[in-house]
């Protein structure tokens, strides 16, 4: 074969390959590869706690009925129930993000005691208030966890700003083995704001203790003073 002809063939082939690659890249941008484009564009799904907190912080969050249709929250009560004089609550289970399956004590004494394998993030939820108004929300997770800030950031993601208000709060008088607590402010993406008290509760010898997050709307100045907390820096 003539050397000049062979060189021309190689140049032509390289040109075709480059053209095909350029077209493939353009096709991807124009929707030729819709799956990969959709993955890049799809927003991250809100966590169960973030969805709950967004309702709580909104104008409708004081209404008990606002929580009826929240997805992935399994209600134990059909409606809010009076637990003591003038105080009502509604209970459920909620899954916190960022945890894995562990052996967790079932909390039952004597021969009924055993450990069960379940996700550590599977927590007890309690919505509390008066007969007419929701005032606070509490989430109780099995096991003591000291890293409150990262737990909250994992739940709320980049769409909310989580900041420390106070820490080194004294544990409850009878919370044997429990670590110190802390308070946080959370600014939600829609402009609403709420506060979180993070603490640990003993729970008795048939448990491994609990980490509790209590959500309120009002600044927790009085609670911070009562627990001798150190103000955030």
C-alpha positions as CSV (number, residue, x, y, z in Angstrom):
1,X,0.0,0.0,0.0
2,X,1.2,3.5,-0.8
3,X,2.5,5.2,2.3
4,X,0.7,8.5,1.6
5,X,-2.6,6.6,1.2
6,X,-2.0,4.7,4.4
7,X,-1.4,8.0,6.3
8,X,-4.5,9.5,4.9
9,X,-6.6,6.5,6.1
10,X,-5.2,6.8,9.7
11,X,-5.9,10.6,9.8
12,X,-9.5,10.1,8.6
13,X,-10.1,7.3,11.1
14,X,-8.9,9.5,14.0
15,X,-11.0,12.4,12.8
16,X,-14.1,10.1,12.8
17,X,-13.4,8.9,16.3
18,X,-13.0,12.4,17.7
19,X,-16.2,13.4,16.1
20,X,-18.1,10.5,17.5
21,X,-16.8,11.2,21.0
22,X,-17.8,14.9,20.7
23,X,-21.3,13.9,19.6
24,X,-21.6,11.4,22.5
25,X,-20.7,14.2,25.0
26,X,-23.2,16.5,23.4
27,X,-25.9,13.8,23.4
28,X,-25.4,13.3,27.2
29,X,-25.9,17.1,27.8
30,X,-29.0,17.1,25.6
31,X,-30.6,14.2,27.3
32,X,-29.0,11.3,25.4
33,X,-28.2,9.7,28.8
34,X,-31.2,10.8,30.9
35,X,-30.4,8.4,33.8
36,X,-27.1,9.9,34.7
37,X,-28.4,13.4,34.2
38,X,-31.4,12.8,36.5
39,X,-29.1,11.4,39.2
40,X,-27.0,14.6,39.2
41,X,-30.0,16.9,39.2
42,X,-32.2,15.0,41.7
43,X,-32.3,16.8,45.1
44,X,-31.6,14.7,48.2
45,X,-34.7,13.4,50.0
46,X,-35.5,15.1,53.3
47,X,-35.0,12.9,56.4
48,X,-38.1,11.9,58.5
49,X,-37.0,14.2,61.3
50,X,-36.5,17.1,58.8
51,X,-40.0,16.6,57.4
52,X,-41.4,16.5,60.9
53,X,-39.5,19.6,62.1
54,X,-40.5,21.6,59.0
55,X,-44.1,21.1,59.9
56,X,-43.5,21.8,63.6
57,X,-41.8,25.1,62.8
58,X,-44.4,26.3,60.3
59,X,-47.6,28.3,61.0
60,X,-49.7,25.1,60.9
61,X,-47.4,23.2,63.3
62,X,-49.4,24.0,66.4
63,X,-52.4,22.1,65.0
64,X,-52.5,18.4,66.0
65,X,-54.1,17.5,62.6
66,X,-51.0,18.8,60.7
67,X,-49.1,15.6,61.6
68,X,-51.7,13.0,60.4
69,X,-50.3,12.3,57.0
70,X,-46.5,12.5,57.5
71,X,-44.8,9.7,55.5
72,X,-42.8,7.0,57.1
73,X,-43.9,7.8,60.7
74,X,-45.7,4.9,62.3
75,X,-48.3,6.2,64.8
76,X,-49.1,4.2,67.9
77,X,-52.0,6.5,68.8
78,X,-54.9,7.3,66.5
79,X,-55.0,10.8,67.9
80,X,-53.5,12.9,70.8
81,X,-54.3,11.4,74.1
82,X,-54.4,12.8,77.6
83,X,-51.5,11.4,79.7
84,X,-51.9,13.5,82.7
85,X,-54.2,16.4,83.7
86,X,-54.2,19.0,80.9
87,X,-51.2,17.4,79.1
88,X,-51.6,15.5,75.8
89,X,-49.3,13.6,73.5
90,X,-49.3,11.4,70.5
91,X,-46.6,8.7,70.1
92,X,-45.0,7.0,67.1
93,X,-41.7,5.5,65.8
94,X,-39.3,7.5,63.6
95,X,-36.1,6.5,61.9
96,X,-33.0,8.8,62.3
97,X,-30.4,8.8,59.6
98,X,-26.8,7.7,59.9
99,X,-27.2,4.6,62.1
100,X,-26.8,0.9,61.5
101,X,-28.2,-2.4,62.9
102,X,-27.1,-3.3,66.4
103,X,-28.1,-5.6,69.2
104,X,-30.3,-3.4,71.4
105,X,-31.7,-4.3,74.8
106,X,-35.5,-4.6,74.8
107,X,-35.9,-2.9,78.2
108,X,-37.9,-5.7,79.8
109,X,-37.0,-7.1,83.2
110,X,-36.4,-10.7,84.3
111,X,-37.0,-13.6,82.0
112,X,-38.5,-11.2,79.3
113,X,-35.2,-9.5,78.9
114,X,-33.3,-10.0,75.6
115,X,-31.5,-8.1,72.9
116,X,-33.0,-7.6,69.5
117,X,-31.3,-6.7,66.2
118,X,-32.6,-3.4,64.8
119,X,-31.4,-0.1,63.5
120,X,-30.1,2.1,66.2
121,X,-31.8,5.1,64.6
122,X,-35.3,3.5,65.1
123,X,-36.5,5.9,67.8
124,X,-39.6,6.8,69.9
125,X,-41.4,9.9,68.9
126,X,-43.7,11.9,71.2
127,X,-45.6,15.1,70.1
128,X,-46.6,16.9,73.3
129,X,-48.8,19.8,74.3
130,X,-52.2,21.0,75.5
131,X,-55.5,19.7,74.2
132,X,-55.6,22.4,71.5
133,X,-51.9,23.0,70.7
134,X,-48.7,21.1,69.9
135,X,-45.9,22.6,72.0
136,X,-42.9,20.4,71.7
137,X,-41.6,17.2,70.1
138,X,-39.2,14.6,71.6
139,X,-37.2,11.9,69.9
140,X,-35.6,9.2,72.1
141,X,-32.9,7.0,70.4
142,X,-31.4,3.9,72.1
143,X,-27.8,4.2,73.4
144,X,-25.9,7.2,74.6
145,X,-24.5,9.3,71.8
146,X,-22.3,12.3,72.5
147,X,-21.9,13.7,69.0
148,X,-25.2,15.6,69.0
149,X,-24.1,18.2,66.4
150,X,-23.2,15.6,63.7
151,X,-26.4,13.6,64.4
152,X,-28.5,16.8,63.8
153,X,-26.5,17.8,60.8
154,X,-27.1,14.3,59.3
155,X,-30.8,14.7,59.7
156,X,-31.1,18.3,58.4
157,X,-28.4,18.3,55.7
158,X,-27.2,21.3,53.8
159,X,-30.7,23.0,53.6
160,X,-30.6,24.0,57.3
161,X,-28.0,25.7,59.5
162,X,-27.4,24.0,62.8
163,X,-25.5,26.0,65.4
164,X,-24.5,25.4,69.1
165,X,-26.3,27.6,71.6
166,X,-24.9,26.0,74.9
167,X,-23.2,22.8,76.0
168,X,-21.8,21.1,79.1
169,X,-25.3,21.1,80.6
170,X,-25.7,19.0,83.7
171,X,-27.5,15.7,83.3
172,X,-30.6,15.0,85.3
173,X,-30.2,14.3,89.0
174,X,-31.0,10.6,88.7
175,X,-29.5,10.0,85.2
176,X,-26.7,7.7,86.4
177,X,-24.0,7.3,83.8
178,X,-25.5,9.9,81.4
179,X,-23.3,12.5,79.8
180,X,-23.8,16.2,79.6
181,X,-26.4,17.8,77.4
182,X,-26.4,20.7,74.9
183,X,-28.7,23.1,73.1
184,X,-28.8,23.9,69.4
185,X,-30.5,26.4,67.1
186,X,-31.7,25.2,63.7
187,X,-32.5,27.7,60.9
188,X,-34.6,26.0,58.3
189,X,-34.4,26.8,54.6
190,X,-37.9,28.3,54.6
191,X,-36.9,31.0,57.1
192,X,-38.4,29.3,60.1
193,X,-36.3,28.5,63.2
194,X,-36.5,26.0,66.1
195,X,-34.4,24.9,69.1
196,X,-33.2,21.5,70.1
197,X,-32.3,20.3,73.6
198,X,-30.0,17.2,73.4
199,X,-29.6,15.1,76.5
200,X,-29.0,11.6,77.8
201,X,-31.4,9.5,79.9
202,X,-30.4,6.5,82.0
203,X,-33.5,4.3,81.2
204,X,-32.7,1.7,83.9
205,X,-30.5,-1.4,83.9
206,X,-32.4,-3.2,81.2
207,X,-31.5,-0.6,78.6
208,X,-28.3,0.9,77.3
209,X,-29.5,4.4,78.0
210,X,-31.1,6.8,75.6
211,X,-30.2,10.0,73.6
212,X,-33.1,12.5,73.6
213,X,-33.7,15.4,71.2
214,X,-36.5,17.8,72.3
215,X,-37.7,20.4,69.7
216,X,-39.2,23.7,70.8
217,X,-40.0,27.0,69.1
218,X,-39.0,29.4,71.9
219,X,-35.4,30.2,72.9
220,X,-34.5,27.9,75.8
221,X,-32.9,30.6,78.0
222,X,-34.6,29.4,81.2
223,X,-33.7,25.7,80.7
224,X,-30.0,26.7,79.9
225,X,-29.8,28.6,83.2
226,X,-31.4,25.8,85.2
227,X,-28.9,23.2,83.8
228,X,-25.9,25.4,84.4
229,X,-24.9,25.1,80.7
230,X,-21.9,26.8,79.2
231,X,-22.9,29.3,76.5
232,X,-21.9,28.5,72.9
233,X,-18.8,30.2,71.5
